[in-house]
Amino acid sequence: MHLIVVSSLDALCRQQACEDLAATHPESLVVLHDLLENGVVIRRVFGGEGLVEREETLLEHGCLSCAVRLDLVPAVERLSAGTAGPIIIGLPPAVPATVAVTALKRGLDRPPGPGQVHSYERMLACAPDALEDHIWDSHTLYESGFTPVVDDERTPGEFLVGELESADTVLLAEPDIVPAHPAGRDRGLHLIRELAPHTRIAPDPDKPAAMPSPFTTIRQSLERPLHPGRFRLALGTLAEGCCVLRGHLWVASAPECRIAIQGIGPRVWLENVGTVVPDEGRLDAGTVIEATGEDLDPAELAELLLHCQLTDEELAAGLELQDPFGLAAAG
């Protein structure tokens, strides 16, 4: 049995993607899940002749993971025993494919049997002309109307970048309600290729008519710890113009901590992810930052970060520096 798990930011992109997939897999079943307000889950199953079943379930805890674990997994287990073709699963908007695949593997992968699942494929349905706008949207998924979960604090960009990182395939879904602008579509295709070079894009798009990609990814590594005060001042400049920022930091105010940095659109955050690993009597620490954006200058980024490093005098003095980020305490 082959399961195709389709994630999306909105139901229109998901609908088009699932319809296109069903057309290329005539014996498939399509399972569409929607999470409404107050924990109501609607499950619709479509076959070759149209709607096969429709069910509504009220969940005690109306969260995304509960909708997958308590409703999707049992439904797929039941349906997999009676179909020869793949099952196409259209997840509720903003539900990560990895959440669904993890739950399905835990619930379905058992000793060999007639309904055993053999393979999973993760796909992201995405409108390329809207990708850049979504990345720079500062509102939460709930505020932007993509999920009924009030306390979901992710932004649309955080969801899409996370899905691009894990997707096997990006399905270009371009609903006809608002015609795509050619220039915006080209920029979106360039950005998908830059952020997710490992993924397949389907259907295979025509080569963008625009100039070469305006987006690039640059990488900078530093061996000395960063001065927390100078890095804090530089952070805004560092993030400016970057669609995506990622890496890890060695900050002098938390020298034994490995600090992850992530930036998506207007939001940048730091997180203490644990202690660095000792290596031959010294701390195997360092700073590595990757920045993806438009018209980025590698020399400017290098100069900005080099200015944040501790100087020879600061290293020799062994100063105890204040931790303006609260990183050491978070560990």
ZAMARGU-4260 file (C-alpha; in steps of 0.2 Angstrom, whole numbers, plus 5000, padded with zeros to 4 digits):
<rodrens>
0) 5000/5000/5000 | 5006/5017/4995 | 5001/5033/5005 | 5002/5050/4998 | 5001/5063/5011
5) 4997/5081/5005 | 5000/5096/5016 | 4995/5113/5012 | 4992/5131/5019 | 4974/5132/5012
10) 4960/5121/5006 | 4960/5127/4988 | 4978/5122/4985 | 4975/5105/4993 | 4959/5102/4983
15) 4968/5105/4966 | 4983/5095/4971 | 4972/5080/4977 | 4961/5081/4961 | 4977/5081/4950
20) 4984/5066/4960 | 4968/5057/4958 | 4968/5059/4940 | 4985/5051/4938 | 4980/5037/4950
25) 4963/5030/4943 | 4961/5017/4957 | 4966/5028/4971 | 4955/5034/4986 | 4956/5052/4992
30) 4953/5056/5010 | 4951/5074/5014 | 4951/5080/5032 | 4946/5097/5039 | 4946/5103/5056
35) 4933/5116/5061 | 4930/5126/5076 | 4925/5118/5092 | 4935/5102/5088 | 4924/5096/5074
40) 4933/5085/5061 | 4925/5082/5044 | 4931/5067/5034 | 4927/5065/5016 | 4932/5050/5006
45) 4931/5050/4987 | 4933/5036/4974 | 4932/5035/4955 | 4913/5038/4956 | 4913/5053/4968
50) 4910/5054/4986 | 4911/5037/4995 | 4908/5043/5013 | 4907/5058/5024 | 4909/5058/5043
55) 4909/5071/5057 | 4918/5068/5073 | 4918/5079/5088 | 4935/5079/5097 | 4937/5082/5115
60) 4953/5092/5112 | 4951/5100/5095 | 4970/5101/5091 | 4979/5096/5075 | 4988/5081/5081
65) 4972/5074/5089 | 4963/5076/5073 | 4976/5065/5064 | 4979/5053/5078 | 4961/5050/5083
70) 4952/5051/5066 | 4964/5049/5052 | 4974/5034/5057 | 4958/5023/5060 | 4950/5028/5044
75) 4966/5024/5034 | 4968/5008/5042 | 4950/5003/5038 | 4951/5009/5020 | 4968/5002/5016
80) 4961/4984/5018 | 4949/4987/5003 | 4958/4996/4990 | 4972/4991/4978 | 4977/5009/4973
85) 4986/5022/4983 | 4977/5032/4996 | 4979/5051/4994 | 4977/5060/5011 | 4973/5078/5010
90) 4977/5085/5028 | 4969/5099/5036 | 4977/5116/5031 | 4993/5119/5041 | 4995/5101/5048
95) 5013/5096/5044 | 5015/5080/5034 | 5028/5074/5046 | 5015/5074/5060 | 5003/5063/5050
100) 5017/5051/5043 | 5023/5049/5061 | 5006/5045/5067 | 5002/5033/5053 | 5018/5024/5054
105) 5015/5021/5073 | 4997/5016/5070 | 4998/5006/5054 | 5015/4998/5052 | 5013/4981/5060
110) 5018/4963/5055 | 5014/4959/5037 | 4995/4958/5034 | 4983/4963/5020 | 4982/4981/5025
115) 5000/4984/5029 | 5007/5000/5023 | 5023/4999/5013 | 5028/5017/5008 | 5024/5035/5012
120) 5026/5050/5001 | 5026/5068/5008 | 5019/5081/4996 | 5017/5100/4999 | 5003/5109/4988
125) 5009/5126/4986 | 5005/5142/4975 | 5022/5148/4970 | 5016/5166/4966 | 5010/5167/4985
130) 5025/5159/4993 | 5035/5175/4996 | 5021/5184/5003 | 5017/5170/5015 | 5035/5170/5021
135) 5034/5188/5025 | 5017/5187/5034 | 5020/5192/5052 | 5002/5186/5058 | 4999/5169/5065
140) 4991/5155/5056 | 4975/5158/5066 | 4976/5177/5063 | 4978/5174/5044 | 4963/5162/5044
145) 4972/5146/5040 | 4968/5137/5055 | 4954/5137/5068 | 4966/5133/5082 | 4967/5150/5092
150) 4984/5146/5101 | 4993/5141/5086 | 5007/5154/5086 | 5016/5148/5070 | 5016/5160/5055
155) 5012/5155/5037 | 5030/5156/5033 | 5036/5145/5047 | 5024/5131/5041 | 5029/5132/5023
160) 5047/5133/5026 | 5046/5118/5037 | 5036/5108/5024 | 5048/5113/5010 | 5062/5106/5021
165) 5054/5089/5023 | 5043/5087/5007 | 5048/5074/4994 | 5038/5083/4981 | 5031/5101/4979
170) 5014/5101/4970 | 5011/5117/4960 | 4993/5122/4964 | 4987/5138/4956 | 4968/5140/4959
175) 4959/5150/4946 | 4951/5161/4958 | 4965/5174/4958 | 4976/5172/4942 | 4994/5170/4946
180) 5005/5185/4941 | 5019/5178/4929 | 5033/5188/4938 | 5027/5182/4955 | 5026/5164/4949
185) 5044/5165/4943 | 5050/5172/4959 | 5041/5158/4969 | 5048/5144/4958 | 5066/5151/4961
190) 5063/5152/4979 | 5056/5134/4980 | 5072/5128/4971 | 5083/5138/4983 | 5075/5133/4999
195) 5071/5115/4994 | 5084/5109/4981 | 5081/5091/4986 | 5062/5091/4981 | 5054/5086/4965
200) 5042/5100/4957 | 5027/5093/4949 | 5020/5096/4936 | 5037/5100/4929 | 5036/5119/4927
205) 5042/5128/4912 | 5059/5137/4914 | 5055/5154/4922 | 5055/5168/4910 | 5063/5180/4922
210) 5081/5184/4924 | 5092/5171/4934 | 5086/5168/4951 | 5087/5184/4962 | 5089/5172/4977
215) 5105/5165/4984 | 5111/5156/5000 | 5127/5161/5008 | 5136/5152/5022 | 5147/5160/5035
220) 5157/5151/5049 | 5166/5158/5064 | 5178/5150/5076 | 5178/5163/5090 | 5163/5166/5101
225) 5152/5180/5098 | 5151/5196/5109 | 5132/5195/5115 | 5130/5214/5114 | 5137/5217/5097
230) 5128/5202/5090 | 5112/5208/5097 | 5114/5225/5088 | 5119/5216/5072 | 5104/5204/5072
235) 5092/5216/5064 | 5105/5220/5050 | 5108/5201/5048 | 5090/5197/5046 | 5086/5211/5035
240) 5082/5205/5017 | 5084/5186/5022 | 5069/5175/5018 | 5076/5162/5029 | 5090/5162/5042
245) 5097/5146/5050 | 5112/5139/5059 | 5120/5138/5077 | 5129/5151/5087 | 5143/5151/5100
250) 5139/5166/5111 | 5152/5171/5124 | 5139/5174/5138 | 5133/5156/5136 | 5150/5147/5131
255) 5144/5130/5135 | 5128/5131/5126 | 5124/5127/5108 | 5112/5141/5102 | 5101/5138/5087
260) 5096/5153/5076 | 5081/5153/5065 | 5073/5166/5055 | 5058/5165/5043 | 5052/5182/5036
265) 5050/5195/5049 | 5052/5183/5064 | 5069/5178/5071 | 5072/5168/5086 | 5086/5160/5096
270) 5085/5144/5106 | 5097/5135/5118 | 5097/5117/5111 | 5109/5109/5124 | 5127/5108/5128
275) 5141/5108/5115 | 5150/5091/5114 | 5168/5091/5121 | 5181/5087/5108 | 5199/5083/5114
280) 5199/5093/5129 | 5191/5108/5121 | 5173/5114/5117 | 5168/5109/5099 | 5160/5125/5097
285) 5158/5138/5083 | 5146/5149/5074 | 5138/5143/5057 | 5125/5154/5049 | 5116/5151/5032
290) 5106/5165/5025 | 5094/5164/5010 | 5088/5180/5002 | 5088/5192/4988 | 5104/5202/4983
295) 5114/5196/4998 | 5132/5201/4998 | 5144/5187/5006 | 5157/5200/5010 | 5145/5211/5020
300) 5139/5196/5030 | 5156/5191/5033 | 5161/5208/5039 | 5146/5210/5050 | 5149/5193/5059
305) 5168/5196/5061 | 5164/5212/5070 | 5154/5202/5082 | 5168/5190/5087 | 5178/5193/5103
310) 5194/5202/5100 | 5211/5196/5105 | 5210/5208/5120 | 5193/5202/5125 | 5198/5184/5124
315) 5214/5187/5135 | 5204/5197/5148 | 5192/5183/5151 | 5177/5194/5153 | 5161/5188/5161
320) 5148/5196/5149 | 5130/5199/5152 | 5117/5187/5143 | 5105/5199/5135 | 5096/5184/5127
325) 5093/5174/5142 | 5101/5159/5133 | 5111/5152/5147 | 5096/5151/5159 | 5085/5143/5146
330) 5097/5128/5146
</rodrens>
